[in-house]
């Protein structure tokens, strides 16, 4: 069975089946027989979503909402296929992302420019459009009712300008997508979690990210629920660590701003060294090869995003 985490508060996380095990979680909020999914993984994630519904004794008609924290395809690539299976569901997405879910051609073109056409086809397949009348545009403060359970949407730029976080008013937990960074369960040491920011292209904005993180922290949530990967209960400490790492990544990028053609590789190598030092300090005993197998794509994308941000400073 795929990875399954029932927090016994109406929140369940399960593995999206995206690329590798426990890389991306889909969260399922369940209230009085009604369901909301937060993020969708890719088209291949549908089978796990259907299995998750069956496991709790519900079916496709039980789904009221499919909520996207943002429209990067590891979070939204499976939305069109899911919506075709869930007849009663509304898609909830930032107003900046709504048009791309209704007509995904520009979204696919942007992702193809980063990853390449072969990768996009192999990992994501065909991105299906969603009828406009089934899309709810999530503005800041929009509150959804899931059988009376209130889910409040927050506009949280920094990782992307089409990013929202969702506050579950029942638990005070917050579904953070990529806004509260990445924390992979393989890196846990004696229950202590390791967190770091995701600065992917093309809309990484460090000051906006800092403000969004601080806004989330000001709400004193009982836990953060990350897409990569699920529940972080030690919110205060993790927030401090996340902001510390964010500042470090910005500083190392700025220090290499004018290194010419080697800039991307210089930034990538600096991120790698920084993370390897930080994870050693954390007490993780995984080998560097194992760590790089986990981090390789994240480091590449973080370096790309920092480069795009540096270029924007001169625009």
Helices and strands as residue ranges (DSSP letters): E 4-6, E 11-15, E 25-31, E 34-38, G 43-45, H 46-55, G 60-62, E 63-67, H 73-76, H 79-85, E 90-94, H 95-102, H 105-115, H 117-123, G 132-134, E 135-138, E 143-146, E 149-155, E 164-168, E 174-177, G 185-187, H 206-218, E 224-226, E 230-232, H 235-254, G 260-262, H 263-282, H 288-313
